[in-house]
Amino acid sequence: MKVTVRYFAQLRDAAGTGSEQVEGDFRTPADLWTHLCARHVFPLGAADLRVSVNARYVPFEAPLGEGDEVAFIPPVSGG
């Protein structure tokens, strides 16, 4: 399956990019996160993130489809 992954804040810094096309054997955002963690050293774990698929927040166990856009979103602080 091929999806587009978008990264924000600390995740973007760790991945060295704001987005990338990823191809692999994953069916859920949880599977995708595991796949991505094998490629990048992220400062946060899945429990610290929200995930969206095609601009809608979903659980980490939601199904993914070919061509989906997946965003892993870290906690946001402001001031």
SEROKOL-972510 format. One line per field, with one value per residue (C-alpha): residue number from 1; residue in three letters; x, y, z. Coordinates in steps of 0.001 Angstrom, whole numbers, plus 500000, padded with zeros to 6 digits. Last residue first. Layout:
N
pos: NUM / ...;
code: ALA / ...;
east: X / ...;
north: Y / ...;
up: Z / ...;
***
This chain:
79
pos: 79 / 78 / 77 / 76 / 75 / 74 / 73 / 72 / 71 / 70 / 69 / 68 / 67 / 66 / 65 / 64 / 63 / 62 / 61 / 60 / 59 / 58 / 57 / 56 / 55 / 54 / 53 / 52 / 51 / 50 / 49 / 48 / 47 / 46 / 45 / 44 / 43 / 42 / 41 / 40 / 39 / 38 / 37 / 36 / 35 / 34 / 33 / 32 / 31 / 30 / 29 / 28 / 27 / 26 / 25 / 24 / 23 / 22 / 21 / 20 / 19 / 18 / 17 / 16 / 15 / 14 / 13 / 12 / 11 / 10 / 9 / 8 / 7 / 6 / 5 / 4 / 3 / 2 / 1;
code: GLY / GLY / SER / VAL / PRO / PRO / ILE / PHE / ALA / VAL / GLU / ASP / GLY / GLU / GLY / LEU / PRO / ALA / GLU / PHE / PRO / VAL / TYR / ARG / ALA / ASN / VAL / SER / VAL / ARG / LEU / ASP / ALA / ALA / GLY / LEU / PRO / PHE / VAL / HIS / ARG / ALA / CYS / LEU / HIS / THR / TRP / LEU / ASP / ALA / PRO / THR / ARG / PHE / ASP / GLY / GLU / VAL / GLN / GLU / SER / GLY / THR / GLY / ALA / ALA / ASP / ARG / LEU / GLN / ALA / PHE / TYR / ARG / VAL / THR / VAL / LYS / MET;
east: 502075 / 501555 / 501726 / 500745 / 500837 / 502150 / 500154 / 500754 / 499151 / 498020 / 497003 / 495345 / 496478 / 495566 / 493331 / 493932 / 491720 / 491282 / 493371 / 495201 / 491821 / 490717 / 490898 / 489736 / 491943 / 492327 / 493482 / 494304 / 496437 / 496863 / 500139 / 501611 / 500488 / 502157 / 505553 / 507445 / 511056 / 511033 / 514080 / 513196 / 513088 / 511978 / 509698 / 507971 / 506920 / 505620 / 503681 / 502242 / 501006 / 499365 / 497925 / 496237 / 496741 / 500492 / 502658 / 504711 / 504958 / 505545 / 505288 / 506789 / 505824 / 507245 / 510805 / 513857 / 512027 / 513128 / 512393 / 508997 / 508190 / 509154 / 506707 / 504466 / 504730 / 502597 / 502546 / 501351 / 500190 / 501192 / 500000;
north: 531032 / 527828 / 524122 / 521452 / 517733 / 515757 / 515142 / 512161 / 512912 / 510241 / 511010 / 507992 / 506787 / 503117 / 502691 / 502654 / 500995 / 502600 / 501012 / 504228 / 505861 / 508537 / 512314 / 513417 / 515297 / 512342 / 510134 / 511864 / 510655 / 512015 / 511475 / 510873 / 507225 / 506602 / 507430 / 510682 / 511701 / 509927 / 508075 / 507371 / 504333 / 501545 / 504072 / 504589 / 500929 / 500908 / 504109 / 502519 / 499494 / 501797 / 503940 / 500768 / 498259 / 498204 / 496325 / 499058 / 502182 / 505614 / 508944 / 511707 / 514833 / 517673 / 516413 / 515671 / 512824 / 513977 / 517654 / 516845 / 514684 / 517475 / 519910 / 518259 / 515279 / 514336 / 510814 / 510077 / 506517 / 503545 / 500000;
up: 524508 / 522741 / 523244 / 520769 / 521407 / 518416 / 515232 / 512967 / 509622 / 507162 / 503585 / 502003 / 498562 / 499059 / 502074 / 505821 / 508417 / 511850 / 514651 / 515604 / 516180 / 513699 / 513399 / 509973 / 507450 / 505037 / 507892 / 511147 / 514026 / 517513 / 519312 / 522778 / 523029 / 519644 / 521088 / 520930 / 520199 / 516813 / 515500 / 511878 / 509569 / 511952 / 513650 / 510287 / 509986 / 513583 / 512841 / 509691 / 511636 / 514199 / 511363 / 510105 / 507278 / 506796 / 504295 / 502727 / 500609 / 502053 / 500273 / 502379 / 504247 / 506327 / 506039 / 508189 / 509909 / 513373 / 512665 / 511151 / 514187 / 516570 / 514906 / 512288 / 509961 / 506962 / 505567 / 502038 / 501490 / 499299 / 500000;
***
